[in-house]
Amino acid sequence: MKGSGFTVALLAVLTLATPALAQSPVPVPRLPAAITFDGVVAGDPGWDGIPTLPLIQFQPTWGGPVEYHTELRVAYDDAYLYFSAVNADTQPATATTYRRDDWGDRDDQIAIGIDSFNDFETQSAFVLYPTGARIDAQFTDDARDEGSVNTDWNTFWDGLVSRSDTGWQAEVRIPWSSLRFETPDDDAPVVMGISAYRYRADGGHMYHYPGNRNDWGFWSFLKPSRGERRTLEGITSSQPLYITPFVTAGLGQAYLLNDAETAYERDDTPTIDAGLDLKYSLTSNLTLDATVNTDFAQVEADNQQVNLTRFSLFFPEKRQFFLERTSNFDFSFGGFDRVFYSRRIGIAGGEQVRLLGGGRVVGRVGEWDLGLLSLQTGRDAGLPSENFGVLRLKRSVINNNSYLGGIGTSRIDEDGDYNVSLGVDGVLNIVGDDLLRFGWAQTFETGAENTLADAANARYRILLERARSTGFLYSAGVGGAGADYNPAVGFQLRENYIQVNGGLGYGWQSEADTQLQSWQIGGRVDGWFEREQDRFGTVQAALEGGVGFQSQYAMSGAIQIDHENLLEGFSLSDDAEILPGEYTFASAEAGIETPGGKALKLSSSLEGGRFYDGNLFGIEISPVWSISERVAVNGTYQFNRIRFGERDQSFDSHLVQGRADLMLNTKVTFSAFVQYNSAGNAVLANARFRFNPREGNDFYLVYNEGYNTMRDLDRPRLPFSQGRTLLAKYTYTFLR
């Protein structure tokens, strides 16, 4: 039979891709009696009889003993999932902050990760510090890398602590309405993945359940697919309605050139506005978010960046409306390239554009993960009113770590001009940790030929990789984009190219009580063939490595060779540019990070070598100083020095960022954030006071101002201030 060989091969692949039968999930115990939710676990009858979770030392030495007595428990009732901890110690707990979402390794902490959809890819994490400071985060893409974790996401939950000289105790309760899950139709128990840990900052000890190995990178301890499957019976996700009206009032000051163009004059604009946000659970696992006259005044300013490339800068999303279940909208081609980039909505030229309103629906319908969004922006500074739409669907296939999906996006303005993207993608877990990733997307817009299945307006990628950090590692891929590919609701660095890439490496993790705990080394090659030039525009080859020590110090280094073939040059500043031409240059960098658990933590890096036809030296230092539990300062200083000796050109950049936090408690906080970017000739200041008496009830007072540092660049002379705003915002959430 002619097809028998292919059939056998296909069956073999499917067999490899199907995981071995797992053990039956273990039930989570119900509380035998109501607990007194006060942060004191010992002696509470409600916790009596609830077994402790079995723990394994995750770090500094995997598999080592649990040296400090720790009791972690999980239980539930009809309204909440509960998590508790009794953490014995020989000294008071290490605690440096009261600030919400300040997740790091400087504080003792407990945490629970919950894969509530049981999809082996996403989860919500809830972290509690000894001060009562809370962190909530969402994980996507099975916690593959740093970009898979979102700490700007917030939901409704509570955490209380009690402290003594011999340790601390904690209780966490999470309402079922904050954990989206699918209720089986046949009264079967709900299955969720659960991970938990205690972290002790002094010494970097982490005690973990269910005892994951440190084989999948930094987030191995909260990897959704490695959570223990647990069952819960008789629970239903309630369908609450959250209604959050808000009011804002303030004053804006701008400096505008007068009609005679002889001077800048101050223009004061008082503002008062109001709006409404609504959240409603359509089903136990499908949530509607609606907004009217949306406002993001409380969102902290973006971190400034210095651009030494010919490509656009990428900034992460910080606006709360876009953050829940972001994985339901994610359609990525690797790196920053993606079909949907939420900052295309309501932001233009770095400035906010008014959002009239709209809504989004996220969750699961049957076997399908769903993300649906529609938002309307207003007219602003010559920009037309636009409607932005997104529909994203995907579902598991073959096994828990594989999926197929599709996406559609639209951007239509009031004149009828449109841009539409359509795409399909997937991940196949072939065997073990080997993944095959693939994706295809096309764009269609006003005035274009818009041919279906045409590579000219398409973006594609195929990547085969081993998704782990220990043992033999590899990756190999090919991708590209056509000349007419234009994702107007997405992000794309390059145009009209074919990309090939590959890498080999090896990682090692110690299971012995030794100073050297881990190391990794690898090489990679990336090439971008630019079709317009009919040659490779960029080729990069790098050798990279890193080591980790039992003391929690970490070091990294890399050597990279670049080959650039520039058809067009680009400017670094008014005084320095990169000319068109062919360049080959090499550089090296090294970095070190000190351990947490100390008052001062430091991350630093050095870079040096050739840069096109010049020389580059760069340094970056990022200290964090916890003066006390209520006062903390941190910052970053980045310096780049570039010299083009033969052309007598130079470029120096200084980027300074400083932040101070004053925290009366978890409810009253003040922060000041100042940035200086010499490349942009500007100083930016942001100050924010927050009073948060309870979840969903906030008062913000926000001050923003920009300053010109090179006032004589233009005539008439630029004003000292670029403009300032002082804004108060009050929100109150009603629950029905």
MOHU-V479893 format. One record per residue. NEAR is the number of other ideal C-beta (glycine too) atoms within 12 Angstrom. Layout:
# MOHU-V479893
near
NEAR
NEAR
This chain:
# MOHU-V479893
near
7
6
10
10
11
12
13
13
13
15
15
15
21
20
16
21
26
21
22
11
7
19
10
12
23
23
24
35
25
26
31
16
15
18
32
21
28
22
30
23
37
27
14
28
15
29
34
18
16
30
18
25
35
20
34
31
35
39
40
38
32
32
23
28
16
28
22
30
23
37
31
41
39
42
37
38
26
18
25
35
41
40
46
46
50
32
43
25
29
16
22
20
39
35
37
38
43
35
41
35
34
33
31
31
35
39
41
46
45
49
40
50
46
45
39
43
41
36
40
32
41
48
44
45
46
48
41
45
44
40
40
35
39
40
40
38
36
42
44
40
36
37
38
34
22
17
24
31
36
37
29
29
35
30
36
30
35
29
38
32
36
29
25
20
11
18
30
40
39
47
41
43
35
40
30
34
32
34
47
43
38
29
29
19
9
7
11
16
25
37
32
40
44
45
43
47
42
48
43
42
35
28
28
34
37
42
43
39
39
31
26
37
28
36
29
33
34
27
35
37
40
45
43
42
41
37
44
35
30
35
25
38
21
19
34
23
33
26
24
26
21
32
23
34
24
34
24
31
23
27
23
28
26
22
26
19
19
14
8
9
12
11
16
25
17
20
18
17
17
16
21
18
24
20
28
25
36
30
36
25
32
26
24
27
34
31
37
27
38
29
33
25
25
37
38
37
36
36
30
32
34
27
26
32
25
31
23
30
22
25
21
19
22
24
23
26
31
26
33
34
36
39
32
39
38
41
41
43
40
41
47
39
39
32
22
23
33
37
48
42
35
39
31
34
40
35
27
21
11
19
21
28
28
28
35
26
28
31
29
40
33
40
37
34
22
15
19
27
38
34
39
33
38
30
39
29
32
24
17
19
13
9
20
20
24
34
30
40
31
44
32
41
31
35
25
29
20
25
28
29
34
34
39
25
36
28
42
32
43
34
38
26
22
17
13
15
19
26
34
33
42
33
41
26
35
29
39
29
33
26
24
20
32
27
35
31
35
30
39
34
42
37
40
32
26
19
12
22
16
23
15
15
16
19
23
24
32
35
44
32
37
27
33
25
34
30
38
32
33
27
21
20
29
25
30
25
30
25
37
33
37
31
23
26
39
34
41
31
43
42
32
36
28
31
30
27
35
33
35
25
33
24
28
22
27
22
33
28
31
25
21
16
17
19
17
21
34
37
26
34
25
30
25
29
26
33
27
34
25
27
24
19
21
13
20
25
32
35
27
30
25
27
25
28
27
30
27
35
24
25
24
31
27
34
26
28
26
29
23
29
24
31
25
33
26
25
22
18
21
21
18
31
26
13
17
29
24
30
22
18
18
21
24
22
28
24
30
25
28
25
27
25
30
26
32
35
32
25
25
21
32
26
28
26
28
25
30
26
24
25
33
37
26
29
24
34
26
31
24
30
26
29
25
34
23
34
18
17
31
23
24
36
27
32
27
31
27
33
27
34
26
35
24
27
13
11
19
10
25
23
33
23
32
27
33
28
33
28
32
27
37
25
32
19
21
33
24
23
34
28
35
29
32
30
35
29
33
25
31
27
24
30
30
34
31
35
29
33
27
34
23
31
17
17
27
26
22
33
27
34
27
36
30
36
31
32
25
25
23
20
20
13
15
14
12
18
16
23
26
20
25
29
29
28
32
28
36
29
33
31
33
23
27
17
22
15
